[in-house]
Structure formats: C-alpha cells, structure tokens
Amino acid sequence: MDVRFQKTIDRWVGIPACMVLSIFHFLANLFYGPVIPQSPKRILVILLSEIGSLVLAEPMFRSLRERYPNAEIHTMLFARNKQVLDLLGFTRQEHCISLRDESFGNFLMDLWRAVLRVRRIQFDVVIDCELFSRISAILCGISAAKTRIGFYRHAQEIFYRGSFINFPVVYNPYRHISHQFVALANAIDSQSNPSNKNIISPESFAPPLFAPEPGEVNQAVQQLHANFPALAGKRIVLLYPSGGLLAVRAWPLQHYAQVAMQLIEDGYAIGVIGMQDDAPLANQLLAQCAFNSSCVNLTGYTATVRHLLLLFHHAKLLITNDGGPGQFAAMTSIPTIVFFGPETPTLYRSWSPHSHAFYTQLPCSPCLSAYNHRTSPCDGDNQCLKRIFPAEVLKQARSMLA
C-alpha cells in the first residue's frame, strides 16, 4: 500500500477507534479493577514496522525467553518480513501471525483473521512495539489481553493513540531502539508508574549471527559467477542505493557512482543490490559508471534474505543507506558503511562491530521521528546526506577493505 494512503487511513480511522477503545477500557477498569502483574503463559509481540527492526528486536525476544522460559511467544508482523523472522528463529512457525500489506483488500482480510485468532488464543500479554502507527495499538486494545504494553507519549507532543495501554513505557528518543524494546519486555511484571524503571545496561548487544549450511556459500558464489561472469575472480563490493519506502534516506546516486568508479579502478567489482522495483535506480547508477563491465545490476537477484546473507558472506564490503540491508549485515561479518541523516544512529545503528556510520548532524537532523509520523520537512533536499562527500566515504571504504 502507498505510504500516504496508510497515513490517511491511520489518521481518520485510527483516531476514532483509539478513542472508543479508551472509553471501553476505562469503564472496564472501573468494574474489574487494576491488573496485578503475573508470570504470563502466552505473549504476543506486535512488530509491523520495517524489516530491519526485527534484527534490532532480537535482544527483547532473548530477554523474554530468559525471563519466561515456559511461555509461548507469538509474533504479528507483515508477511513480507516473515522470512527474517524465520532466520532469526524468535518463534515457532505456527506462532506467527502474518498480514499481507500489498493491497488494502488483502490487508483487511488478513486483519480480520488475525483479530479472530488473537481473541481465540487469549493472550496474557500483548506487547505493541510500534512507534508510528495506530493499527498496532488498536490490535493491542481489542486483544482481550489483561496486560497491554506499549510506548506512551505521556506529556510529549506525539500523535494520539488512546489511553488503553495499561502498562505504558515512556518513549525515549535518546535511547537506542533495542534498549527501548527491552524496556517493553521488562514492563510485564513492573509495578512502577510509568512501567519499567529498571536500569538497562547501555553497552552494545551481540548481534544474532546467521550460520549457513556447509557448502551453501560456495554454491551461491558459483551460481553468482555463472550468472554474472564479470564478477568471477574479483573481490566484490555491494552497494544499496535505494531509500526503500523513504527516498529521503538515500545518499545521492552520483556520490555512489563516484565511489564505485574509484573502487573499480582499485580492482574491485561492484554489485548493486535491492528489490526488483529498484532496478531502474540501479540502471541509472550503472549509466553513471559508463556501464563498466565490473559494475553489475543485482537488484531482484536475491529472492530471499537468506540468499542476500550468503552474498554478504562472500562480499568484502557493503555500502548502504539506512535500512534493511545494513541491519541484515550485522548477522554476518561483512564490513559495512551506513549513511544516516534523516534518522539517527543513536536510535538505529547496527550492533555489528564491523559497521561504520556516517552522520552529518545538521540543526534539522534527524527529521524523521515518532513525533512527526516519519514525515520529513526537507521535501527531498536531504543536505544531511548530500554533505557526506565521496572522498571521505572512499577513504573509509579503502581502510575497511585493507
């Protein structure tokens, strides 16, 4: 679905729904009284957001498993993100509730089925991990779970999501999102107000690692060389120039082209990765590289995230905008350069020890946040990324390659 359409529905349908649910739960609390925290048997985690957030949520799932080893942990996410969940192994296949979002009709159909399934299972705890949408809050509110956990705005000027979250965790824009996800898990048996005032260590988390099957990488490399003979015998640098759903997050294409040409002169081959829809952008990059035979278009080639991770095991460097590939890279040992600006590495940096973040913190940066529904005022003029110059990126790339 189109992002603008999603935001429109979220506003005009989401606000009244959240208001009605708030009134309902207020009256229910008067009748039944407050919920007493207890050890849960069934937990549902709603994480509908971008695919890279699943990797950053791994510490939260690990915390839930350690604290409640006998509990069933279920997840609700978009169907396009399910393959990452399968790789990470957070939950069992039968405990995953997926929603298709490629069309509004399919989304409504899957949403209705999901509501019926959630009500039938009767979860003890529902954790809403979303910052930017009301649909996850609504699902939490109609789940019939006694313990409903989610981020709460308190007195902050953030958009209205109702008042039916009975174990609220204050959203903290100064803490990495992984730490905030862990705070949601800690709120289950919290008796403070707001929920969870436990100290969370500020140190880095160990990223979850992907372990390929024996010979799986070699097989993927042989197939790659068969499909793209120009890459055979060369060290490969991968580029992800797409901004995904948010074009404002993309480093300028001409900057990518300048770095690519210099690395080709250094003897490297360049592979431009992305979804099939990114093919026109990749072709533009190839054109700026004068269609050099050492620069190939790999958009759409990796049909699965697993296939992409196999290429990461073979490649020598990844240069990417903030997004899914930069987070997936943390599951391997590939050195990675990630560009930030509209969003901040303070909140979303990778936990990989092999990752380097470029970030130009202008007075207006970061401009995408939970406070503005990820709507940038820059109208495409992302100076925070344009002022990250190819020369400094090339210097860092050569250092990491060495």
Secondary structure by P-SEA (a helix, b strand, c coil): ccaaaaaaaaaaaaaaaaaaaaaaaaaaaaaccbbbbccccbbbbbbcccccccccaaaaaaaaaaacccbbbbbbbcccaaaaaaaacccccccbbbbbcccaaaaaaaaaaaaaaaaaacccbbbbcccccaaaaaaaaaccccbbbbbbbcccccccccccccccccccccccaaaaaaaaaacccccccccccccccccccccbbbbbccaaaaaaaaaaaaaccccccbbbbbbbccccccccccccaaaaaaaaaaaaaabbbbbbbbcccaaaaaaaaaaaacccccccccccccccaaaaaaaaacccbbbbccccaaaaaaacccbbbbbbccccccccccccccbbbbbbcccccccccccccccccccccccccccccaaaaaaaaaaaac
